[in-house]
Amino acid sequence: MTAPAINLSLIAHTNVGKTTLARTLLGSDVGEVRDEAHTTYEATSYRLVETDEGDSLLLWDTPGFGNSARLLNRLKQHGNPIGWFLSAVWDRYTDRAFWLTQVAVRNVRDEADVILYLVNASELPEDAGYLAPELAVLEWIGKPVIVLLNQTGKPRPSEEELEDETRWRNAVKQWTVIRDVLPLDAFARCWVQELSLFSAIAKVLPAETVPSFERLTRRWEARRERQFSEAMEALAQPIARAACDNAPMPETSMLSHLGKFVGVPQKEDKKAAAAAVRDMGERLKKDLLESAERLIAIHDLKGHAAQELRSRLEDVSATQAPIDEHKAAGIFGLVSGALSGLGADLMSGGLSLGGGMLVGAVLGALGGAGVAKGVNVVRGAKAPVLRWDEAFLDALVISALMRYLAVAHFGRGRGEWREGEYPAFWLEIVTQSVSNRKMHLARIWKHRDAACSSEEIGAELKPVLEAIARVLLRRLHPRSRDA
């Protein structure tokens, strides 16, 4: 026998972001989103997740509360306020706001197993005049309520976000129907926060629905874990191919290398080497663009990374003048603590990827400094070759994890993917986490000394990226239940 559907009703003051959050959770463009009151005209259900056993979890998007104070005053005049409110009929054309409120209250009373009540966390609870009357209505209805903090703004350190959560918990603690308060921003939620929501819902459901909800939860977790695994693979592949990529040294390069000791520059030789590195950069650019597009699709987002990344990668080239090595050491010091020998075995004159070129997208995490001398010379049994050095590959790992955090915190309700500035504190925790795995990464890069296989390097790199990413998610969301 198929279990009855479990129903979650999204409800809030008008224009707080119910439909936006529904789009983020569902991964599709449901409903209509406009920056004006009463955009949603009816209660509509969407299938959030279902199982092979016939379990289903429905998410209801409802019209918003309108004039809450007026509503509360009306309800107080009747002995059975909710019954009176829903039995009364207002002209939907002459009193539109009241009619839509009636639709929302009817849905919550008749359909909801759990109410998800959104609040605008960008304002203080005491400034939200709608809060008390709306919670009074929900108290009359008597269904369990989980308060979701929406519009929390850009990601911040967990300590600052906890302050907001605590402030709202204290503001709503007098209402007995409220069972939990959780952050779940439609623009910047992360999948580990969704798992916390599922855990909170399980605690307030009727006992007879718990087995069904547990199966639904496992299905939802499996979906998010699959996305996580696919994302790590998408990040690992271009780095693994970059690790194996190389270009033959131009035939005259050894003359230039010798010229370093006698002070004779070889301009033509430098141009040839620069062209070889440019070809490597073009291959890397192509891989990174494809990886970014795949990462966006994996997370059920729309938009194209290529247009933004391409403009920032267009000038990938090698310059004749190296960037100041003290600046370079400072950049890579973030990764390992001390990489003073970064350019020790580079060919004469230095090959550098200048500021404002590759750094914008390949190493977006590292700001506008540029990556100095990211290519070194490897002398093998045959001719010497150029390849990306280990510090550069470490920096690609940092960049990849920064981009993962950005995509994983980008809700579909926000619209098409746009890459903006990363929160400054992300760079600190990402570089620290990568530094903690520096020796492990070094062992992976050493596999390049033999016949280099990007498949083998990618297979070893992926679990390292997964481990680092899980550490980052726990640090960013310490109160969320980790999958």
C-alpha positions in Angstrom: 0.0 0.0 0.0 1.4 3.4 -1.0 2.1 5.7 2.0 0.2 9.0 2.0 2.3 12.0 0.9 4.0 14.0 3.5 3.3 17.7 3.0 5.5 20.7 3.7 3.9 24.2 3.4 6.1 27.2 2.7 4.5 30.2 4.3 5.7 33.7 5.1 4.9 37.4 4.9 4.5 38.4 1.3 7.7 39.0 -0.8 10.0 37.2 1.7 11.1 34.6 -0.9 8.9 31.5 -0.7 8.9 30.8 -4.4 12.6 31.6 -4.7 13.4 29.0 -2.0 11.1 26.5 -3.7 13.1 26.9 -6.9 16.3 26.3 -5.1 15.1 23.2 -3.4 13.4 21.7 -6.4 16.2 22.6 -8.9 13.6 24.0 -11.4 12.0 27.3 -12.2 8.6 26.8 -10.6 6.1 29.6 -10.0 6.8 33.3 -10.7 9.3 35.5 -9.0 8.9 39.3 -9.0 10.0 42.0 -6.5 6.5 42.9 -5.5 3.9 41.8 -3.0 1.4 38.9 -3.7 3.2 37.4 -6.7 1.9 33.9 -5.8 -1.9 33.6 -6.3 -2.7 30.1 -5.2 -1.3 27.2 -3.2 0.6 24.8 -5.5 2.3 21.5 -4.6 5.5 20.2 -6.1 7.1 16.8 -5.7 10.3 17.4 -3.8 11.4 13.7 -3.6 9.9 10.3 -4.0 11.0 6.7 -3.5 10.5 3.4 -5.3 8.3 2.3 -2.4 5.8 4.9 -3.3 6.7 7.5 -0.6 6.5 11.2 -1.7 7.4 14.5 -0.1 5.4 17.5 -1.4 6.4 21.1 -1.1 3.5 23.6 -1.2 4.2 27.2 -2.3 1.5 29.4 -0.9 0.4 33.1 -1.2 2.0 35.3 1.4 0.5 36.9 4.4 -0.6 40.4 3.7 -1.8 42.9 6.3 -1.0 40.7 9.3 -2.1 43.1 12.0 -5.5 43.6 10.3 -5.8 39.8 10.0 -5.1 39.3 13.7 -7.6 41.9 14.8 -10.3 40.2 12.7 -9.5 36.8 14.1 -9.6 38.0 17.7 -13.2 39.0 17.3 -14.4 35.4 16.9 -14.4 32.4 19.3 -13.2 30.0 16.6 -11.0 32.4 14.7 -9.6 30.0 12.1 -12.9 28.3 11.4 -14.6 31.7 11.0 -11.8 33.0 8.8 -11.9 30.1 6.4 -15.7 30.0 6.2 -16.0 33.6 5.4 -15.8 34.6 1.7 -14.2 37.9 0.6 -14.5 39.2 -2.9 -11.2 38.2 -4.4 -11.2 41.3 -6.6 -12.0 44.0 -4.1 -10.0 42.6 -1.2 -7.2 40.7 -2.9 -4.7 40.6 -0.1 -7.3 39.1 2.4 -8.3 36.6 -0.2 -4.8 35.4 -0.7 -4.2 35.2 3.0 -7.3 33.0 3.2 -5.8 30.7 0.6 -2.5 30.4 2.5 -4.2 29.7 5.8 -6.5 27.1 4.3 -3.6 25.2 2.8 -1.7 25.2 6.1 -4.7 24.0 8.0 -5.8 21.3 5.5 -2.6 20.0 3.9 0.5 20.7 6.0 2.2 18.1 8.1 4.9 20.6 8.9 5.0 24.4 8.3 8.1 26.0 7.0 7.8 29.7 7.9 10.3 32.0 6.2 11.5 35.2 7.8 13.6 38.0 6.4 16.8 37.6 8.4 18.3 40.8 7.0 16.1 42.7 9.5 16.0 42.5 13.2 13.1 40.5 14.7 11.9 43.5 16.7 11.6 45.5 13.4 9.5 42.8 11.7 6.0 44.1 12.6 4.4 41.2 10.8 6.1 38.6 13.0 3.9 38.5 16.1 0.5 38.5 14.3 1.5 35.8 11.8 2.9 33.6 14.5 -0.3 34.0 16.4 -2.2 32.7 13.4 0.1 29.7 13.1 -0.3 29.1 16.8 -4.1 29.0 16.4 -3.6 26.4 13.6 -1.5 24.3 15.8 0.7 22.5 13.3 4.5 22.2 14.0 6.5 25.1 12.6 10.2 25.3 11.6 11.4 28.9 11.1 13.8 29.3 8.2 16.1 32.3 8.1 16.0 33.7 4.5 17.8 36.7 3.0 20.8 36.2 5.3 23.2 37.9 2.9 26.6 36.8 1.7 28.2 33.8 3.5 29.9 34.9 6.7 32.0 33.1 9.3 29.9 30.6 11.2 30.2 32.6 14.5 28.5 35.6 12.9 25.8 33.5 11.3 25.1 31.8 14.7 24.5 35.3 16.3 21.7 35.8 13.8 20.2 32.4 14.5 20.4 32.9 18.2 18.7 36.3 17.9 15.8 34.8 16.0 15.5 31.8 18.4 15.1 34.2 21.3 12.6 36.3 19.4 10.2 33.3 18.7 10.7 31.1 21.7 7.4 32.1 23.3 5.4 30.4 20.5 4.9 26.7 21.4 4.3 25.6 17.8 7.8 26.6 16.8 10.1 23.5 17.0 13.3 24.8 15.4 15.0 27.7 13.8 17.4 27.0 10.9 19.3 29.1 8.3 18.2 28.3 4.7 18.8 31.2 2.4 17.2 30.8 -1.0 20.3 32.5 -2.6 23.1 31.0 -0.5 21.9 27.8 1.0 24.2 24.7 0.9 23.1 21.1 0.6 24.4 20.2 4.1 21.9 22.7 5.4 19.1 20.8 3.6 20.1 17.7 5.5 19.7 19.6 8.8 16.2 20.6 7.7 15.3 17.0 6.9 16.5 16.0 10.4 14.4 18.8 12.0 11.3 17.7 10.1 11.8 14.1 11.2 11.6 15.1 14.8 8.1 16.7 14.5 6.3 14.4 12.2 3.6 12.0 13.5 5.0 8.6 14.4 3.2 6.8 11.7 4.9 8.9 8.9 8.4 8.5 10.2 9.4 5.3 8.3 8.2 6.8 5.1 10.1 10.0 5.8 13.2 8.1 6.6 13.2 6.5 3.2 12.6 9.9 1.6 15.5 11.3 3.6 17.8 8.6 2.4 16.8 9.2 -1.2 17.4 13.0 -0.8 20.8 12.3 0.8 21.8 9.9 -2.0 20.9 12.6 -4.6 23.1 15.2 -2.9 25.9 12.8 -2.3 25.8 11.8 -6.0 26.1 15.5 -6.9 29.0 15.9 -4.5 30.9 13.0 -6.0 30.2 14.2 -9.6 31.4 17.7 -8.6 34.7 16.4 -7.2 35.3 14.5 -10.4 34.6 17.6 -12.4 37.2 19.5 -10.4 39.8 16.7 -10.4 39.9 16.0 -14.1 41.3 19.4 -15.5 43.9 19.5 -12.7 45.0 15.9 -13.4 45.3 16.7 -17.1 47.3 19.9 -16.3 49.6 17.8 -14.1 50.4 15.5 -17.1 50.5 18.2 -19.7 53.9 19.3 -21.0 55.5 20.9 -24.0 58.9 20.1 -25.6 61.6 22.7 -24.9 62.4 24.6 -28.0 65.7 23.4 -29.5 67.5 26.6 -28.8 66.5 26.6 -25.1 69.6 25.0 -23.9 71.6 27.8 -25.4 69.4 30.2 -23.4 69.9 28.1 -20.3 73.6 28.4 -20.8 73.3 32.0 -21.6 72.1 32.6 -18.0 75.6 32.0 -16.8 77.3 34.2 -19.4 74.8 37.0 -19.4 73.7 36.5 -23.0 69.9 36.8 -23.4 68.3 34.8 -26.2 65.2 36.8 -27.2 64.0 34.4 -29.9 64.4 31.5 -27.6 62.2 33.2 -25.0 59.5 33.8 -27.6 59.5 30.1 -28.6 59.3 29.1 -25.0 56.5 31.6 -24.4 54.6 30.1 -27.3 54.9 26.6 -25.9 53.6 27.8 -22.5 50.8 29.6 -24.3 49.7 26.4 -25.9 49.6 24.7 -22.5 47.6 27.6 -21.1 45.1 27.2 -23.9 44.6 23.6 -23.2 44.2 24.4 -19.5 41.7 27.1 -20.3 39.6 24.8 -22.3 39.6 22.1 -19.6 38.7 24.7 -16.9 35.8 26.1 -18.9 34.4 22.6 -19.5 34.8 21.8 -15.8 33.0 25.0 -14.7 30.1 24.3 -17.1 29.8 20.8 -15.8 29.9 21.9 -12.2 27.0 24.3 -12.8 24.9 21.7 -14.5 25.5 19.1 -11.7 24.0 21.6 -9.2 20.8 22.1 -11.2 21.8 25.7 -12.1 21.4 27.6 -15.3 23.9 29.9 -16.9 27.2 29.7 -18.6 30.6 30.1 -16.9 32.4 30.1 -20.2 31.5 33.7 -21.1 32.8 35.1 -17.8 35.8 32.8 -17.5 36.9 33.2 -21.1 37.2 36.9 -20.8 39.4 36.5 -17.8 41.5 33.7 -19.4 41.8 35.3 -22.8 45.3 36.7 -22.1 46.9 33.4 -21.0 50.5 33.8 -22.1 54.0 33.8 -21.0 55.8 37.2 -20.5 59.4 38.0 -20.7 59.5 39.9 -17.4 58.9 37.8 -14.3 56.7 39.1 -11.5 58.5 40.0 -8.3 59.5 36.8 -6.7 58.8 38.1 -3.2 55.2 38.6 -4.2 55.1 35.1 -5.7 56.5 33.6 -2.5 53.8 35.4 -0.5 51.1 33.9 -2.7 52.2 30.4 -2.4 53.2 30.8 1.2 49.4 30.6 1.7 49.6 27.0 0.4 52.6 25.5 2.1 53.9 28.1 4.5 57.2 28.4 2.7 57.9 28.0 -1.0 60.9 30.1 -1.2 62.5 27.9 -3.9 59.6 28.3 -6.2 61.5 29.3 -9.3 64.9 27.7 -8.5 65.0 25.4 -11.6 63.2 27.5 -14.1 64.8 28.3 -17.4 66.6 31.5 -17.9 64.7 34.8 -18.0 61.7 33.2 -16.2 58.4 32.3 -17.7 55.5 34.0 -15.8 51.8 34.1 -16.1 51.3 37.8 -15.6 48.9 39.6 -13.3 45.4 40.1 -14.7 45.6 37.0 -16.9 45.3 33.5 -15.6 44.8 34.6 -12.0 41.4 36.0 -12.7 39.7 32.6 -13.3 42.2 29.8 -12.9 43.3 31.2 -9.6 40.4 33.5 -8.7 41.0 32.7 -5.1 44.4 34.3 -5.2 43.3 37.8 -6.0 45.1 40.0 -8.6 48.6 39.1 -7.8 49.4 36.7 -10.6 51.3 33.5 -10.6 55.0 33.9 -11.1 57.1 31.3 -12.7 54.4 28.6 -12.8 56.3 26.5 -15.3 59.5 24.5 -14.8 61.9 22.5 -16.9 62.1 18.8 -16.5 65.1 17.0 -17.8 64.4 13.4 -18.8 66.1 10.7 -20.8 65.2 12.5 -24.0 64.7 16.2 -24.5 63.8 18.6 -21.7 60.2 19.6 -21.4 58.1 22.4 -19.9 55.4 21.5 -17.4 53.3 23.2 -14.7 55.2 23.1 -11.4 53.8 21.7 -8.2 53.1 25.0 -6.6 50.9 25.9 -9.6 49.0 22.6 -9.3 48.5 23.3 -5.6 47.0 26.7 -6.5 44.7 25.0 -9.0 43.4 22.9 -6.2 42.7 26.0 -4.1 40.9 27.6 -7.1 38.8 24.5 -7.7 37.6 24.2 -4.1 36.8 28.0 -4.1 34.7 27.5 -7.2 33.0 24.5 -5.7 32.0 26.5 -2.6 30.7 29.3 -4.8 28.5 26.9 -6.9 27.4 24.8 -3.9 26.1 28.0 -2.2 24.4 29.4 -5.2 20.7 28.8 -5.1 18.7 28.4 -8.3 16.2 30.9 -7.1 19.0 33.5 -7.4 18.7 33.2 -11.2 21.4 32.3 -13.7 24.9 31.5 -12.4 27.2 34.5 -12.0 30.6 34.3 -10.6 31.1 37.1 -8.1 33.7 37.9 -5.5 34.4 35.2 -3.1 34.0 35.9 0.7 37.5 36.8 1.9 37.4 34.3 4.8 36.9 31.4 2.4 40.4 31.9 1.0 41.9 31.6 4.5 40.1 28.3 5.3 40.6 26.8 1.9 44.3 27.5 1.8 44.7 26.2 5.3 42.9 23.0 4.4 44.9 22.5 1.3 48.1 23.1 3.2 47.1 20.4 5.7 47.0 18.0 2.7 50.2 19.4 1.1 52.3 16.2 1.5 49.5 14.1 0.1 49.2 16.3 -2.9 53.0 16.2 -3.3 52.9 12.4 -3.5 50.3 12.6 -6.2 52.3 15.1 -8.2 55.4 12.8 -8.0 53.6 10.3 -10.1 54.4 12.6 -13.0 58.0 11.4 -12.8 57.0 8.1 -14.5 54.7 7.7 -17.5 52.1 10.3 -16.5 48.5 9.1 -16.6 45.9 11.8 -16.0 43.3 9.0 -15.3 45.4 7.6 -12.4 46.2 11.1 -11.0 42.6 12.1 -11.3 41.5 8.9 -9.4 44.0 9.7 -6.6 43.1 13.4 -6.5 39.4 13.0 -6.3 39.2 11.5 -2.8 41.7 14.1 -1.6 39.4 16.9 -2.9 36.4 15.1 -1.3 38.1 15.0 2.0 39.1 18.7 1.9 35.7 19.7 0.7 34.0 17.9 3.6 36.3 19.7 6.0 35.4 23.0 4.5 31.6 22.3 4.6 31.9 21.3 8.3 33.8 24.5 9.0 31.3 26.7 7.2 28.3 24.9 8.6 29.3 23.4 11.9 25.8 22.9 13.1 24.6 21.2 10.0 24.5 17.4 9.8 27.2 16.1 7.5 26.1 13.5 5.0 
